[in-house]
Every structure is written in C-alpha cells, then in structure tokens.
Amino acid sequence: MPFHPSSNPRRAVLGALAVAATLAASPSAFAQPKEIRIAHVYSKSGPLEAYGKQTQTGLVMGLDYATGGTMMVAGKKLVLIEKDDQGKPDLGKSLLATAYGDDKADIAVGPSSSGLALALLPVAEEYKKILLVEPAVADSITGDKWNKYIFRTGRNSSQDAISNAVAQDKAGTSIATLAQDYAFGRDGVKAFKDAIKKAKIVHEEYLPPNTTDFTAGAQRLIDALKDKPGRKVIWIIWAGAGNPFKIADLDLKRYGIEIATGGNIMPAMVAYKQFPGMEGATYYYFGIPKNPVNEWLVANHYTRFKSPPDFFTAGGMAAGIALVEALKKTNGDTGTDKLIKTMEGMSFETPKGKMTFRKEDHQAMQSMYHFKIKVDPAFAWGVPELVREIKPEEMDVPVRNKR
C-alpha cells in the first residue's frame, strides 16, 4: 500500500493528532454522525512512557495504513483522542470514564501497564463499550478479570511464557526467575512455570517495580542456583525502569549461571550485548517478520522518524489495523454488540503476520519468535536473530476466563 507523503511527514502525523485533540476539547464536535471516535489511554508520561509513546505512534500508523491514508471508514472520519494515564490506575479509570462518557468515544485502546489495565476493565463493562487492550500483558486481563467488552491485540503472559519455555525447557536445567512484584511479573512467572515441563524451577525472586539496586535479590538467586548440577539459568521478566541485567556484575560465570529473557524495546536490549548467544522468545523485532505489512511499517517508520520501528510500535499498528478492519466489516457501525460479534473469530494482517481474536476470551492468537542474540557493531543493542517462528497452533495457550 503506498505511503502518502507530505512536505514534513512527521509534522503531518503530529498535526493530525493536534486536530484530534482540538476536536476532543470542543463540545460541538461530540457525536457527529460522520465521526468514529477512538480514545487512546496510555502512558504518555510515567514509568512506561517509552512503551506508551511507541504504541501511540504505531496506532496512528496502523489507522493510516488500514485506511489507505484517508483516516476514513465508510465515509466517517476517525478521530483519535489522547489520554495520559501517567501509569496511575485511579487516573486511568477516570480518564477512560471521561472518554466514554463526556467525549463520546465509540471505542478505546490501551493501556501500557498491566496493573492499570485491570483497573480499566470494569469501566468498559460499565459503559458497555469495547476496550482493545494494547500492550498490557497480564493473563488476568483476558483471564479471571475479563469481560466481553475486552479484546487484546497484545500478547498475554502465557504466549510470552510458552514461547520462552521453548527456548529454556531442557532436562537437567535449573531455573530461577527474577520479576517485578506486580501483575505483569507474577502472571508472567506463573505462566512460565505452567509451561515448563522438563526443567526445574528452584526459586522465584520478586522485587519492587522501581528497584535500582539488585544486589540482595541477585544474591538470593545465586544462592538458590550455585550448587545445582547441570545448566543453571536466571530467567528475567522486567518492564520499564531499572536494569536487572546488572546482576551479571556479580560474576555469575563463576557459578556457571546464565541469564535468559524475552524480547524488549531496543534501548533495553542494549544490555543484551553483554550476552551473545543468549536465547529467548520475543513478540516482535523489526528485522524478523517477512510480510507486506511489516515492510510498510519499517519503510515508513524510517521515512518519518529516521529509525526502525520498535517492539510496541508494531503492537500499536496491529491495534489500529484491527479496529479499521472491524469497522469496515460493520460498514462504520460502532454499535458495541455488532462490533463484538464481528471481532470474535476475526483474522487480520499485522506486522507480525496474521492474528485472530479467539472467540472464548478475545485474545489475539499470534506468532512469537525464538531468538538468539548476536552482537553486530552496526547496532547499539543486541540483535535478536531468528531461530524459528513459533506459530499460534504450536502454543497451547489456556483459556483462563470464567465465560
């Protein structure tokens, strides 16, 4: 699909957002029949700011791509309303309620944080409007806290865990886990443990999300592993601030202990350069998927921002495409029941290839990528080289809701 250039493409994108914000502030603009209003509740600031901004960029690009640059569906203009949750659950709840109520948003997307997403789920149910979760990960979002108004294009903890288990689950391996002590970390470790069949989990270490000194936690991990026979691995699941890879400074090699982890944004993967050959599984890396949507995303992201798209940019784009494809199928009808019926079981093409919303819990079934880290002097980060694509049908992702 061709890119529609302007004299300053990045300014054009930002200008479109400014117009959306102006419309959101204008009462006369509410509920115009020729508009479809989409609220994006995300961390424009706060501890997950980097994730939120990437998602916003991707969402705009996804809407642009799927509408052929028109930002129109069935003769209706797409109006994007931004809400900065700052990573605060109470603020996020208030902003989503305002978006559905005062701003007359037809659909909402977001948020960045798993803990915040759990706070938003009841708001979508109260207003009987769809919340498309991207990129919050915790299993409970489409699990025991789920309701029928929730869809998710982002991967869940089980998809992360099962794909990482493919890389780590070998007989004779002892694994200790290091994670943040909140929904993302605890759900992630639980799903990882459930997916491990051959290796043995010997210790779980949970630290506050804002931890900067990992010394005490690292010592407990070392003590749990150092005397174990065979391969010894610390599997890290971490998001946002703090650098848990600093535990490598405690001379893990002396004890024969390796570090393993999943994918992350490129600035976080700078630390991966210390670990050539490290294996894991990732949701996305721009150099891995080979399909027309990803080719468009990579080319146009370079054109607009002079850099490759990152982890959450691809997720934002998948969310934008999903919304447009659903709205095309309803011919612009934003009635919630009609959208739910349309989206259940719906497949759509994304930068990762085909995704499908599972009918049982509205989780997008999707590929993950087993990688091995390569050090390339052309890149500031450790480059995840594809070992193999793990397809949706290879992952037995449990349905955890009570539908």
N, C-alpha and C positions, 0 to 999 in steps of 0.2 A: 504494500500500500504506500503511495507516495507521501513524502513529507511536504508539508505546506510551509515554505519558508517565509520569513519576514525580514525586514532590514536589521532587526535585532531580535532573534528568536527567543532568547531568554527573557528579554523585556516583555515580549508579547505574551509569554506564559504568565509572568508576574502581573501583567496588566489585566489579563483575563481574571485572575484571582481578585484583583482590586475591584473590578467591576462586580464580581460575585459578592464581595464584602459590602459594597455600596448597596447592592440590591437587598442584602440581608438586613441592612440598617434602615431600609425605607419601608414603612408600613404599607404604602400604596403598592409596593411590589409584591406583597404577600398573595399567595394562592391565585396567581394569574393562570388562566386556563392554558396558556401557551408555554408554561414553565414546568419543569420537573426539578424539584428542589432536593439537593443531596447535602446532608450535613456530614462534615468530617471532624470527629472528635479525636484529637491526637496530641501527643506531647511536642508541641511547638517549642516548649521550654521544659526545664526539669531534667531529671537524671537520664531519661531516654530520648532526649532531644534529637540526637543523631538518627535514631530509628524513625522517629515521627516525621522528621523533615524528608527523609528518603521516601517514606510511604506517601507523603503528600505529593512529592514530585512524580512518583510512579502513578498515583491515582489520576493526576491531570493528564499524564502521557497516555494512560490507558483509555480515558474518555476520548482524548484526541484521536488515538489510533482507531478505536472501535467505531467512531462516528465519521471517519474519513476527514477529520479536521474541521467538521462543521459544528461540533458540540450541540447537535440537534438529534432528537429521536422522534420519529413520527410527527414532524412539524413542531415539536416542542423544544424550547431551549433548555439545556442543562445548566442549572445554577448551583454552584458549589459554595457552601457556607462553612467557613473555618471556625473551629472552636479549640482553644488551647487549654487542655486539661491539666497542664503543668505536672503530670504524674500524680495528681491528688484525687483519690476516689470520690470524696464528697463533692469536690468541684466538678468532676466529670459527670456525676449523676445530675447535678443542677444544670449543666450545660446541655446535656442530652435532652432533659425535660424541656428546656427552653427551645431547643432546636425543633423538637416535635410539636410543642405547643405554640409558642409565640411566633417562631419562624416558619411554621407550617412545612417543615421538612417532610418529604414523602418517604425518604429512606435515609439511614445513617450508616456511616462507615467508621471503623476504629474499634478500640483504641490501641495504643502502643504497649501498655502494661497489662499483664495477666490479672494482677490484683484489681486494677481499675476496671477491666472488662467484666469481672464478676460483679462489681457494683452496678454496672450498666444494664446487665441482663434483665432485671426486674422492671427497669424503666421502659425498655422496648415492649415488654409484656403489658405494662400498664397502658401505654399509648397505642398498643396493637399495631406497631409499625416495625418494619424489618430493620435489624441491626446486622450489617455484614461485618463480621469480626476480621480485622486485619491490622496488625500481625500477631496479636496476643496469642499465646501458645498453650496455656494450661489445659489439660484434658477435661477438667471440670466444666469449662466453658461450653463444650458440646457433650458434657457428661452429666453428672448429677445436678448441676445448676442450670442446665439448658432449658429453654422453652422454644416453642415452634416458630417464634419470630427471629431466631438466631440462625444465621448462616455463617460459614467461615471459609475464606479462601486461604488463609494462613495455615501452615501445617500445625498439627497438635503435638503434644508431648509424646504420644505413642508413636507417631510417624517418625519423630526425631529419634526416639529411643530404639525402636525396632531397626531402623536403618543403621544406627550406630552399633547396635548389637551385632549386626552382620560383620562389622569390621573388628569387633573386640571379643566375640564369644567363641573362645577356643579352649579346649580341655587343657587343664594344667595351669590356667591363668587365674591369678588372684587380683581382684579389682576393689579399689576403694574409691568412693565418689566424693567430690567436692562441689557443693551447690549453695546457692543463696537460700536463706531461710524465709521463703515466701512461696506463693502458689506456683510460680514458674519452676523454681528449683525443686520443691518437694514433689510436685506432679511429675516432673521430668525424671527424677531418680526412681520414683515408684514405677513408672512405665518402663524404665531401663531395666530395673530388677525383674519385672514381669517378663521381659523379652529375653533375658539371659538364661540359657539352658545348660551350657557346658562349663562356663567359667564360674567362679565363686565370688560373691560379694562379701568382703570381710569387714568393711567399715563404711559408715556414711557420715560425712562431715558437713554440717550446715552452719554457715556464717551469715552475719547481718548483710543485707544488700549493699550497704555503703562501706564495707570493710576495705581498708587500705593496708593494714598490717596482717599478713597471712602467716606469720611465724608460728604462733601457737597451734593453729589449725594444721599447718604443714607438719609439725612435729607429731601430732596425733596420727596423721596419715602415714608418716614414716614408721612410727611405732607399730601400727597395725599391719604393715606390709614387710618390714625389713627381714624378718625371719622366715617368711613364707618361701617354700620351694617353687621352682618354675618361673614363669613370666609374671611380673608384677606391674600393675598399671594403676595410675590415678586418673580417673575419668572426670573431667571438669565440665560443669554446665553453669554458665555465668552470663549475665546480661548487664549492660550499662557500665557504670564507673567501676574503678578498681581493676587491678591486673593480677588475677590469680596465678598467672604463669610465673610470677616472681618466686613461687615455691621451688622452681628449678635452681634458684641461687643457693639452696640448702644442700647442694651436691647430691642430688637424687641418684646420680650414676654410681656413686659409691655403694649404694644398696641395690643396684640393678633395677631401679624403679623407672618406668617410662611414664610419660604424660600422653593422654589422649583427650580429644574433644571433638565437638561438632563444628559446623561452619559458623561464620560470623561476618560482621561488616569488615571491609578491608582495613580500616585503621586498627581494629582489634587484631587482625591477622598479621600485623607487623611482628607481634610476639611469636608467631608461628615459625618465623625464620630461624629461631633457635632450635627447631625440632625437625630437621629434614628427615623425610621418611615417615613422619607421624601420620597415622591413618585415622579416619573418622568418616562421618557422613554429613552432608550439607543439604540444605534446602535449595540453594542457588549459588552459582558463581558465574559471572558473565561469559567466561570462556568455555563453559561446559555444554549447555544445550544447543543443539543444532536444529533450528526451525525458523520459519519466516518471522514469527512474532519477536523472537529474541534478536534476530538480525536487525529488525526495525528498531527495537529498543536500544541496542548497543550503538548503532549508527547515529540515531537521533540524539541520544544522550551525549555522545561525543560532540555532535554539532552544537548542541545547546549549552553544554556545561564543560566541555573540554576535558572530560573524564569518563571512565566507564561507569555503567550503572552498578549499583551495589545490591546487597542482599535484600533489603526491604523495598528498594525501588521496584524490583521485579514483583514483589507481593502487592504493592500498591497498584501496579499496572494490571495484575490479574484481577484485583477487585473492581477496577474501572471497567475492564472488558466484561466481567460477569454481569455487572449492572446493566450495561448497554445491551448485551445480548438478551437478557431477560426482558428489558423494556421493548426491544424490537419484537420479541415474540408476543408481548401483550399489546402491541401497537400503541405504546405510550401510556397504557392504562396503569396507574400506580396503585390500584386497589390492592390492599395487602393480601387478601385471600387469593386473588388471581395470581399475584407475584409468587406467593408460596407454592401454589400448585404448579406454576411454570418452572420454578427454580428447582424443585425436588426432582432429582434424577437428571438435571440439565448438565450437558457437557459443553465445554467452551475451550478455545485455544488460548494459551498464555505463553509467556516467555519460557516456561518450563515444559511446554507441550500441552497435551490435553489434561484438563481437570474435570471432575464430575462431582456434583453435590450429592452425597449419599442420602437417600430418602429418609433413612432411620434417624439421623441426627444432623443432617445438613452440613456435615464435614466434607470439605473438598478432598477427594481422593486424588493422589498425585504422586509423581515420581520423586525419589530422593537420589542423592549421588554419593556413592562410596568414593572417597578421595585418598590420595597420598600427597603429602606436602613436598613440593620441590622448591628449592631456592634458585631464583632467577634474578640476576643483578638488574634487570630491566624494571623490576617491580619492588616497591618498598615493603611489600608484605610477602609472606609465604604463600606460594601459588598452589591451590588445590588442583592436582591433576586427576582426571577421572580414572578410577579403577573400573567401575561399571555403574550403569544406571540401575537403580532398584525400582522396579515398576510397581504400580499400585497393587496389582494382583499378587505380587510376591509378599506383601505385608499384611499380616492378619491383624488389622487394626480393630481393637474391640469396640463394640457399641456400648457406651457406659451410661447412657441416659436411662430414664425410667418411663419412656414413652409407652 
